Amino acid sequence: MIIVEYENNQLTIKSKPYPKDEEKEDTQTIHKGIAKRYFSKVFTIADDVEVKGAELKDGLLKVGLERIVPDHKKAKTFEIK
């Protein structure tokens, strides 16, 4: 099981073992991948970046991030008179 947490501008991605009762004996596992390897990785996220969500698909973890630029930092265009 992979856990993605975001708190105080820190994005943490870590693994956690599946509880024994969640493993079903009637299914056949071909490959467990990272299921038995424990890891933790912490990323510092800028103040103007928002975490939108995470998706694990085809063995790839995708974390959606969106940069939100405040109005006072946006580029301004002025008309020349």
C-alpha positions as a Markdown table, in Angstrom:
| # | Residue | x | y | z |
|---|---|---|---|---|
| 1 | Met | 0.0 | 0.0 | 0.0 |
| 2 | Ile | 1.3 | 3.4 | -0.9 |
| 3 | Ile | 0.4 | 6.5 | 1.2 |
| 4 | Val | 0.7 | 10.1 | -0.1 |
| 5 | Glu | 0.5 | 12.8 | 2.5 |
| 6 | Tyr | 0.7 | 16.6 | 2.2 |
| 7 | Glu | 1.2 | 18.8 | 5.2 |
| 8 | Asn | 3.1 | 22.0 | 5.9 |
| 9 | Asn | 4.5 | 22.2 | 2.3 |
| 10 | Gln | 5.9 | 18.7 | 2.7 |
| 11 | Leu | 4.8 | 16.0 | 0.3 |
| 12 | Thr | 5.5 | 12.5 | 1.7 |
| 13 | Ile | 5.3 | 9.3 | -0.3 |
| 14 | Lys | 5.8 | 6.1 | 1.7 |
| 15 | Ser | 4.9 | 2.5 | 1.7 |
| 16 | Lys | 3.0 | 0.5 | 4.3 |
| 17 | Pro | 2.5 | -3.3 | 4.3 |
| 18 | Tyr | -1.0 | -4.6 | 3.6 |
| 19 | Pro | -2.7 | -6.1 | 6.6 |
| 20 | Lys | -2.8 | -9.9 | 6.5 |
| 21 | Asp | -6.7 | -9.9 | 6.4 |
| 22 | Glu | -6.7 | -7.9 | 3.2 |
| 23 | Glu | -4.7 | -10.5 | 1.4 |
| 24 | Lys | -7.1 | -13.0 | -0.1 |
| 25 | Glu | -6.0 | -16.6 | -0.3 |
| 26 | Asp | -8.3 | -17.4 | -3.3 |
| 27 | Thr | -6.4 | -15.0 | -5.6 |
| 28 | Gln | -3.1 | -15.8 | -7.2 |
| 29 | Thr | -0.4 | -13.1 | -7.0 |
| 30 | Ile | 2.0 | -13.1 | -9.9 |
| 31 | His | 4.2 | -10.2 | -8.8 |
| 32 | Lys | 4.1 | -8.1 | -5.6 |
| 33 | Gly | 6.5 | -5.4 | -6.8 |
| 34 | Ile | 7.1 | -3.0 | -3.9 |
| 35 | Ala | 4.7 | -4.6 | -1.5 |
| 36 | Lys | 7.4 | -5.9 | 0.8 |
| 37 | Arg | 9.8 | -3.0 | 0.4 |
| 38 | Tyr | 9.5 | -0.1 | 2.8 |
| 39 | Phe | 10.4 | 3.3 | 1.6 |
| 40 | Ser | 9.7 | 7.0 | 2.4 |
| 41 | Lys | 10.5 | 10.0 | 0.3 |
| 42 | Val | 9.8 | 13.6 | 1.3 |
| 43 | Phe | 9.5 | 16.5 | -1.2 |
| 44 | Thr | 9.4 | 20.2 | -0.2 |
| 45 | Ile | 6.6 | 21.9 | -2.2 |
| 46 | Ala | 6.5 | 25.7 | -2.9 |
| 47 | Asp | 3.8 | 27.8 | -1.3 |
| 48 | Asp | 2.1 | 28.5 | -4.6 |
| 49 | Val | 1.8 | 24.9 | -5.6 |
| 50 | Glu | -1.4 | 22.9 | -4.7 |
| 51 | Val | -1.5 | 19.1 | -4.6 |
| 52 | Lys | -4.6 | 18.0 | -6.7 |
| 53 | Gly | -4.4 | 14.2 | -6.1 |
| 54 | Ala | -2.5 | 11.0 | -6.7 |
| 55 | Glu | -3.1 | 8.0 | -9.0 |
| 56 | Leu | -1.4 | 4.6 | -9.2 |
| 57 | Lys | -1.9 | 3.1 | -12.6 |
| 58 | Asp | 0.1 | 0.5 | -14.4 |
| 59 | Gly | 2.8 | 0.5 | -11.7 |
| 60 | Leu | 3.4 | 4.3 | -12.1 |
| 61 | Leu | 2.5 | 6.8 | -9.3 |
| 62 | Lys | 1.3 | 10.1 | -10.7 |
| 63 | Val | 0.9 | 13.0 | -8.3 |
| 64 | Gly | -1.0 | 15.9 | -9.7 |
| 65 | Leu | 0.4 | 19.4 | -8.8 |
| 66 | Glu | -0.9 | 22.8 | -9.9 |
| 67 | Arg | 0.9 | 26.0 | -9.6 |
| 68 | Ile | -1.4 | 28.8 | -8.5 |
| 69 | Val | 0.1 | 32.2 | -9.3 |
| 70 | Pro | -1.4 | 35.1 | -7.3 |
| 71 | Asp | -2.7 | 38.1 | -9.1 |
| 72 | His | 0.2 | 40.3 | -7.9 |
| 73 | Lys | 2.7 | 38.0 | -9.4 |
| 74 | Lys | 1.1 | 37.6 | -12.8 |
| 75 | Ala | 2.5 | 39.3 | -15.8 |
| 76 | Lys | 0.8 | 42.6 | -16.7 |
| 77 | Thr | 0.5 | 44.2 | -20.1 |
| 78 | Phe | 0.2 | 47.9 | -20.5 |
| 79 | Glu | -1.0 | 49.8 | -23.5 |
| 80 | Ile | 1.4 | 52.4 | -24.8 |
| 81 | Lys | -0.3 | 55.8 | -25.3 |
